[in-house]
Structure formats: structure tokens, C-alpha cells
Amino acid sequence: MSLSAITSPKSTASPSAATPAAQSGGTGAGSAAFDSVLSQLRNATGTESTTGGTGTTGKASDDATEDRFLKLLVAQMKNQDPLNPLDNAQVTTQLAQINTVKGIDKLNTSLQTLVEGSKQGSTSEAASMVGRSVLVEGDALELPKDGVAKAGFELAAAATSVRVDVLDRSGAVVDNIELGPQAAGLQTFQWDGVSGTRTLEPGTYSLRVTAVDGGSKVDATALTAAPVQAVTIGASGATLQLGAFGSKTMDQVRAIL
């Protein structure tokens, strides 16, 4: 209801003349005015949420729009036509709408804070992994000069028998490791480079995992152990630099050794 369309109680017009005017320019205009203010508040909130801004300028704009809404409501109540009063249900609905808009704005701000905190936590976790090894999808098996090779695999289901074949650069099998029954999910193992009575040379080998459950094959994904040499931070989060194994994001890491 626009203030210019308010019918004053002191009007000299007869009730029969005032009532149609109030009906045509009162409640309808008031609803349009309220809807206009609500629309402005929604637009202001939407813009702030889209840009991710939480500055004082956006907040001041929202507060000013809400203040206009309340002033308009008070003015309409003071000057309402006794023969055509405000609809209580309509006013309640409008107040609920403006509170909902404010609530959504606060929720968006809280979610943005949560997301930023999650990114910072993920970055800190990634930085602490430098110097350690992680399991990522791949079939490389690096045998160091001193120590053992570490690797793993993921099973789609439980298996009654799992065998890991170790292959050299030419693709020939140089050793095999019988691991027996294994549960579904991620499993790790070590290889000392000893095949029968001989010790194999340090270097890069590859692995092949075969898993069965009774007479049925079980899907198995080979996992290679890669050392984390550095961490880079980008717009999409942290990326692990794994040297010869390339770069991987945090969600590509299956386990930390």
C-alpha cells in the first residue's frame, strides 16, 4: 500500500465512496509495496551470497531495506481504513517472509565460513604429508636399496585367495606373493625383493593383483606407494607432487603410510 493511496479517517467522503477506493487502492497497493521491498531484500541477499561477500556495504543495504519494510508496515497500520483494515494473515505472512530471507542470509554466511575452514584444514593436512608416502592408484613397485617395497590394493569384495605377481621391466614375472584370504576394501603389503634363493636388484618393478572368491574373480585395484615431495596450493585446493609418479589431489589419496 503506497502512502499516497492511504485513505485518511478524517476524509469527508461518504463510507460508500471510500470503501471502493480503499478496496482498489488499499490492500492491493500495500501488497505490491510489501512485495517490492521483499524483492529488494531477496535480491540484496542473493547478490551477497553469489559473490561470497560479507562486507559492511551489503549488510547496510539489507538493514536499510528491512527498515523501509517496517516503516511502511507501521505507516499502513496507522492510516488504515477502518472499513477495510489490514489482513492479519497477510501481515503475518509478510513478516515471516522477511525473517526467512534474513535467516537464509545467515545460513549462507555460516556455510561459507564452514567451507573456508574446511579448505584451510585440508591444506594444513596436505602440508604435513611432505616427506611421507601415500597410496594412490597405480601398479608401480619401487624396491629401495635398503629396506622393503610397500604397496597395496583395493578389493571390491572379500576374497578367499589373493596373489600378487611382481614383474620386471620386460613384463616377466620375477616373484609372487601369496596373501591368502583378504577382506573387502584397502589392504597393504610389503615386498623384500627376495625371490626364492636370490635377491633382486633395487629399482622399479610393477605388480599385478589376482583375487578370487571360490571360483569367481574379485575386482582388485593395484595401489602404488609414492613419496610426497611437495605440496602446491591452488584455487581447487592442495595438490601433492609425487615426483616420478606425477601429481595427485587429496581425494585421489587412498591411504597415508
Secondary structure as UniProt FT lines:
FT   HELIX           3..5
FT   TURN            9..10
FT   HELIX           15..25
FT   HELIX           27..51
FT   HELIX           56..78
FT   TURN            82..83
FT   HELIX           88..127
FT   TURN            128..131
FT   STRAND          133..137
FT   STRAND          140..143
FT   STRAND          149..155
FT   STRAND          159..167
FT   TURN            169..170
FT   STRAND          173..182
FT   STRAND          185..191
FT   STRAND          194..195
FT   TURN            196..197
FT   STRAND          198..199
FT   STRAND          203..213
FT   TURN            214..215
FT   STRAND          216..218
FT   STRAND          220..227
FT   STRAND          230..234
FT   TURN            235..236
FT   STRAND          237..241
FT   HELIX           243..245
FT   STRAND          247..249
FT   HELIX           250..252
FT   STRAND          255..256
//
